[in-house]
Amino acid sequence: MKPNRFHLPSIAALIAAAGLAIFILVLLPSRGQETVEATPIQSDNPLDKPIVSEPPTQLDEGALLFWGVCMACHGNAGQGLTDEWREVAFGEDMDCWTSKCHASNHPPQGFEFPRIVPALAGGGKLGRFTSAQQLYDYVYAMMPWWNQGSLTTDQAWQVTAFLLKMNDTLPAGIPLDGKVASAIPVHRKLNTPQNDVPFSLALAAALVLIMLGWLAQEALRPAPVPAEPAAGDRPKGRPQRPNFIYHLHPPAIPAAQARWRYTLGAGGMAVFLMLVLAVTGLLEMFYYIPTPEEAAISVQTIHFFVPLGALVRNLHFWSAQLLVVVAALHMLRVIFTGAYASPRRFNYLLGLGLFVLALLLDFTGYVLRWDEGIRWALTAGTNLLASIPWVGEGLFRFVVGSSQVGPSTLVRFYTWHIYALTGVAGFVMIWHLFRVRRDGGIASPPPTLESTPPRITRFDLVRREVLGMFLAGIVLILMSIFLPAPLADPIRGTPTLATDTRAPWFFLWVQQLLKLGDPFLLGVLVPVAVVGVLGLIPYLLPAPAKEELGRWFPARGRIAQILVAVLLLVILGLTALAALTS
Amino acid sequence: MSKFSRRDFLKLTTDGLLTLGGVLSLGGLLRFLSYEKDPAPPSEYDLGPAINYLPDTTTVLAHIPAALICKGNNEYLAFSLVCTHLGCTVEQLNDTFECPCHGSVYDSEGQLKKGPSQKSLPRLKVTRNEEGNLILHMS
């Protein structure tokens, strides 16, 4: 017994160390994306059309456009209309400034050739632009100067990419568009955008290895640790006391309370997701700037340029989405097994409150992106508040911080999200967990006549929790790699039309309802009524008897089960309808 | 019950004061959060010289957002483009204005054609100042 207990942890430690080593090895090359950017090739003659790859990249298209449209005035290397360039480009016509002299093809009457044309490349050039977005805005609106507004948005992005390339500030590997351009400075060379995939994969692999090593260790553990050694068995010397994590668990619980197929592990999973959200949210706070001008830009910065920023942001996003799913599953489990029956009625209400808080946290967090993707959801969501009779106006101002959505709204939502709602949710969560134990643990069948009903120790319980966390952690990381969190162009002044007008997925059913009519009735009363009905279930409907607890679909909870199943189907149906009819 | 002791009196007073304190704090919190830092939106917009707007055209003023219809012989008609349902900006589609959020439809002059909205887009007053500029009044 003794040698086993000595060796197996060290085997596990070895495996874990191997995992860590891989993880560190991959960490070094993971900084920066190793993509070879196909550059348009310029031949010896500066007037020749650049040779580009097939199909042309965004940068290639930019080079072609520059050659065809911009080069005549701005020079082949962006030097501006210098004397040398006029000589190279126009030869004997170099001193001709009149209409149709250099640009006979320009519509409709030709134009006076400008005398002064700014240089575009080199130190200190493009001085008036801070970000690629500003440069794009100028190019799109003002160029070419003889036919302003003739560039399409795609063409303007292509030219902007080429200008950045001339100044050596174009990040490799991501197409330039409104989703990233605000975070790209024109004058400072950026690290290439961060590629978090190798690191994330290594992290997931390390988790898998650690978990396997730990499982091996546990499987080979010779004998179960006794639940609570009798007083006489205590070894002499320092008394054995559980560490803090074990202390948070009861010494032993009936095995019936800890069956996966009964609890689904959903409650514990929700706690784990809350922890992930707290950690990743804290990390995001180091970069996030809650002002209307900077918010979306700082999100772009986190997502594209901060090392591992995309991993952190995606983990935060997916944990939040999964929290809604997992919490809903947890609630359905409690209703479909009748676990809400007294004495757990109050804790059921606490759980329902937590679920509503999770939805509010998700919505406020979604708004913090402050880009075109959230604009209409924010407008409709806050106007719903204003539609409430009498108190609506005041409530709207309380939440929004102004008579209309504006800069104050962002600061309010930031505070709601990271402090007020989080604080309340954290408090209620601890209360909820405390009440589980106070109410006698998870609902389970009453003790049988068996003299020693099977029990599991706190060590087993923690083991199961850790296993769940490992599995969830691996799934989260994989989701973060393959499904990036959404982004859109920053909100700037007038709304760009035809942007995303969908509500976040968990409110799609409300949006679908709202298409039918009165905002107050359908957007406020109906959701509040759903929560109210759920809250009243343990107080008004017949509850399962003690003998019926601990299993699915007890007969005496039938009314509640049918009611909730119908509600669920209606909500899912509305959501599907909204998702399908874009 | 018949006897209201000194202890009862003290308890009642203390509870009363506690309640009062709670209500006052809540009121204080609401007052604290009621300040509006952002400036109110402008009550009128200068739309520039009237001659810029050709007869029988509809101009979408996206920054307000509003639409201005010039009907010829110096008759102007303007209405807001904020949907009366839940405040999204309606989009011009052929001869109608449609809300992208919940699908309300208004005709070319902002009159309600199809819900969920209950009201037409609000008409806005247009006047002309001494310089011949059109002024749009938001209320």
Interface residues (C-beta under 8 A of the other chain):
Chain A: W376 T379 A380 N383 L384 S387 R397 F398 G401 S402 S403 Q404 G406 P407 S408 G493 T494 P495 L497 A498 T501 Q511 L514 K515 L516 G517 D518 P519 G523
Chain B: L30 L33 S34 E36 K37 D38 A40 P41 A62 H63 P65 H85 L86 G87 C88 T89 E91 P100 C101 H102 G103 G115 P116 Q118
